[in-house]
Amino acid sequence: MKGLKLECAKCGREYQYSLGLFTCTDCNSLGFTNLLLRDPEGMLLEKDESEHRKTPCYKIPGLNRALGIPELYIKDETFNRFGTMKDRRSDVLVRLAQHHGFSKIFCVTGGNLGNSLAEFAGKVGIGCVALAPKDIPKKILEKLEKRATLTKVETLFDPSQVWTAERVVENFPDSLDGTANNPCSTRAYTKIAAELSELNPELIVVPLGSGELFCGICQGIEETGMRAKVIGVSVCDKNPVGLALRHGIDEVALEGTFEERAANKIAVHFTPLMPIIMHFISKGHMFAEISDRQMQDAIFEYQPYFEQAIEPSSLSVFAALEKLPLQEKGKKIVCVLTGRNHTSEPLGHR
Ligand SMILES: [Zn+2]
């Protein structure tokens, strides 16, 4: 793909795009991704910018009153093909796999990502190799078992499940690395920023997770010249980003296994994107921590504003919005509703 470039988030060094090149080793160790994918010709993203191809963005008056934020908009990613923002990245990764002639794509998933990727890959005859925790919702598990080669693990929140680029290549040499290691995985989310450029919000609030959405939107903001700052929301002490910020380092993986159920829906043990997350935080984008308790309360409190079950991690952003200082609450804010939750639990109940 000749039009693609990779650029080190830290030193700005440019590289010709090459499959498997994820790190500028002048700046970070192998295993951490610090290269941003530049795609000036739009080779990886669909060029169609027409209105009906965008996910909707709307206000929910009752929710806005409850939060005391009159100008809060929901960017509703459940309107993507399989009900999740991850459809955007699946589309990009499948194109990439096709271009490089891979017959399989590897991913580590809590459910939605793997399901979306398997659907997109399946349509063009590419296989999906997925690694998922055994306790994901039954509906998704059944789908994944049907559409992907699935390996079930006890939990993803354990050091044994850190999948560096090197480890993926070693274990799955004939699969495209479809994890956050791959700089192409964040590219799709730049389009969310582009779709919001007309609304021109001052703040965009997203769940942080492994940082793909956060980094993609920050990059999109930079490329479209918007004024917005992004806030990534994560659970206190349950994330490597918090640790990295506190200690000023950008290569962190957590040790030990988490016990809180709510935190497991939002926290990650390791993210290869740490150097890029830190880069964007140094540019004025932000990181907000909430407690496990606040996360659980937010799920209970804000799910009822939505007609369909929403991913718990996505509801965590409302806990952060509650805590915004008063002067910030007057700003035009967008929060990204990342996807549907495939749960059999009744809505709005703990
Ligand atoms: Zn560099």
Residues whose N, C-alpha, C, O or C-beta is under 5 A from the ligand:
A	BS01	ZN	C8 K10 C11 G12 R13 C24 D26 C27
